[in-house]
Amino acid sequence: VERLAEPAIVARPPLDAASLAAELRRVHGPDDDRWIARILPIPATPGRSTAIRTALAEGLPTDELDTEVLRHCRERGLYRSP
């Protein structure tokens, strides 16, 4: 899977990018920076993917997504109910 689509990592509260990097180094070792290089340099946000997917599936509004991301999901029917 990693060869087809390189994973991206986004910090979620209570961690920010720096504390997430420190935790990854603690877990994977100080010389293993392959995951740290995948942390996106964006502010940590409290968005919850399960809640967002549920709202999209139920056709409910969600202000946790960027408007372009929301448009993309709706145009392609992503996460809609069967």
Secondary structure by P-SEA (a helix, b strand, c coil): ccccbbbbbbbcccccaaaaaaaaaaaaccccccccccccccccccccaaaaaaaaaaccccccccaaaaaaaaaacccccc
